[in-house]
């Protein structure tokens, strides 16, 4: 069974369809692609590592004083995003995409 799985994984990795899919996922080599990776994947995680506790405290305080539904959704979103701090996994994905961007 283990050999079947290894053979199937090797077959998928060497498939031309898989190679096409990887090429299609690769970010475009432009300033927009570079800044997109930096701004949407790396910067939020760095902010979460540095200011996660403060942002969560601000959002929880704001939830107590909110009057509108939009503000409630905003503060709930902030709590959801920054409550657990940064994610090393997401930061690693951003770094891997940044490295892949240059190759």
N, C-alpha and C positions, 0 to 999 in steps of 0.2 A: 504494500500500500504506500509506504514511504517513497519507494522508488518511482511509483506511478505519479505521485504528486510532484516529485522533483523533475521528472521528465516533462510533465505538463507545464510546470513553471518555466522551465528552460525553453519549451516550445513557444509559450506566450511571449517571453522576453525576446526571442529571436524573430518573432513574426513581423512582417513588413507593416501590418496594420498597427501594431503597437508602436513601432518606430514613427509612423505617420502621426499617431495620436500625440506622442511626446513632442514632436516638432511643432504640431499645432498648438500645444499648450505653452510653448516657450514664449516668454514675453518679448515683445518687439524691441529691437535695439534702438532706442531713442531716449531722449531726455525724459519724455513722459513715462516710458516704461520703467526707467531707473527711479524717478521720483515716485511713481506709483507704488513700487515695491517698498521704498523707504517710508513713504507717508502712510500707507495703509496696512503694512505688516510689521514694520520694525518700530517706528516711533510710538504707536499706541502701547506696545508692550513695555518699552523703556519708561514711558510715562506711568504705566501701571506699577512697575517696580519701584519707581521713585516716589510717586504721589498717590498711590492707590488707597492708603489709609485715610489721607486727608480728603480725597475726592468722595470716598464712601461716606465719611462723616458728614460732609457738606450735603450730599444727596439725601441721607437719612434725616437730617435736620430740615431740609427743604420739603420732604414728604410730609412732615408734621404740620407745615405751614401752607401747603399748597391749596389753591382754591379752584383751579381749573383742571380739566381732564388732560390737556396737553402738558401742563407742568407735571402732573402726576406721572404720565408716561415718560417724560424726560428724566425725572429723578429715578424712576424705576429702572430705566435703561442705564443710567450712571451706576446705580448700585449693582446691577447685573454685570456690567463690564469690569468694574474695578474692585468688587468685593473680595475676590480671592487673590488680588495682586496680579503680577505678571505671570505669563506662562512661558516656561523655558521651551516647551514643545513648539508653540507658535513662533517664538523668536528663532528657533532652529530652522523652522520652515522658511521664514523670511530670509535668513542668512543663506540657506541652500538655494532659494530662488535667486538671490542676488549673485551668488557665485555662478549659477547656471546662466544667468543673464549675460555674463561676460564670456562664456564659452560657446 
